[in-house]
Amino acid sequence: MFYPLSETMDAPAFQKWVELFRRHYPNEPLDTVNFLSMSGSLAVIEAVKRLGDNVTREGLIAELDRLGTTDFGIQSAPLSFTP
């Protein structure tokens, strides 16, 4: 059986992601679907941080490509960006 997350939501190693979700969405029900886009969101955040004040479409794409294969520990497999 395929499980899309790196850990079950009640695993100690996954609690930082549960706490992050709860901090921003305290009244929403918690489900695995809530975490499916989190790795992509973290990748975009990291790329924008690296760009600083000079955020452009081209720069964002280039920084995502530089991330290559990244594992934030949320999904069951790493996230990959390629040119």
C-alpha positions as CSV (number, residue, x, y, z in Angstrom):
1,M,0.0,0.0,0.0
2,F,1.3,3.4,-0.9
3,Y,1.5,6.1,1.8
4,P,2.3,9.6,0.4
5,L,4.0,11.0,3.6
6,S,7.4,10.2,5.1
7,E,5.8,9.2,8.4
8,T,2.4,8.8,9.9
9,M,0.9,12.0,11.2
10,D,1.2,10.8,14.8
11,A,4.9,9.9,14.5
12,P,7.3,12.1,16.6
13,A,9.4,13.0,13.5
14,F,6.4,14.4,11.7
15,Q,5.1,16.6,14.6
16,K,6.9,19.7,13.4
17,W,4.8,19.6,10.2
18,V,1.6,18.9,12.1
19,E,2.4,21.9,14.4
20,L,3.1,24.1,11.4
21,F,-0.2,23.2,9.9
22,R,-2.1,23.7,13.1
23,R,-0.5,27.1,13.7
24,H,-1.8,28.5,10.4
25,Y,-5.1,26.4,10.2
26,P,-6.2,25.7,13.7
27,N,-9.8,25.0,12.9
28,E,-9.2,22.8,9.8
29,P,-9.4,19.0,10.0
30,L,-6.0,17.3,9.7
31,D,-5.6,14.8,6.9
32,T,-2.8,13.5,4.7
33,V,-4.1,15.6,1.8
34,N,-3.2,18.8,3.8
35,F,0.5,17.9,3.5
36,L,0.7,16.8,-0.2
37,S,1.5,20.3,-1.4
38,M,3.7,21.4,1.5
39,S,7.0,20.2,0.0
40,G,6.4,22.2,-3.1
41,S,5.5,25.2,-1.1
42,L,8.6,24.9,1.0
43,A,10.7,24.6,-2.2
44,V,9.2,27.9,-3.6
45,I,9.8,29.6,-0.2
46,E,13.4,28.5,-0.2
47,A,13.9,29.7,-3.8
48,V,12.4,33.1,-3.1
49,K,14.6,33.4,0.0
50,R,17.7,32.8,-2.1
51,L,16.6,35.4,-4.6
52,G,16.3,38.1,-2.0
53,D,14.8,41.3,-3.3
54,N,15.3,40.4,-7.0
55,V,12.4,38.0,-7.5
56,T,11.5,37.4,-11.2
57,R,9.9,34.5,-13.0
58,E,13.1,33.6,-14.6
59,G,15.0,33.8,-11.3
60,L,12.5,31.7,-9.5
61,I,12.7,29.0,-12.2
62,A,16.5,29.0,-12.1
63,E,16.6,28.8,-8.3
64,L,14.1,25.9,-8.3
65,D,16.3,24.1,-10.9
66,R,19.3,24.7,-8.5
67,L,17.5,23.0,-5.7
68,G,17.6,19.8,-7.8
69,T,16.4,16.9,-5.7
70,T,15.2,18.1,-2.3
71,D,13.8,16.2,0.6
72,F,12.0,18.2,3.3
73,G,11.0,15.1,5.1
74,I,7.3,15.4,4.4
75,Q,6.5,13.3,1.5
76,S,7.5,9.7,1.0
77,A,9.9,10.6,-1.8
78,P,12.1,13.6,-2.6
79,L,10.9,16.4,-4.7
80,S,12.9,17.0,-7.9
81,F,13.3,20.1,-10.1
82,T,15.1,19.9,-13.4
83,P,15.7,22.4,-16.3
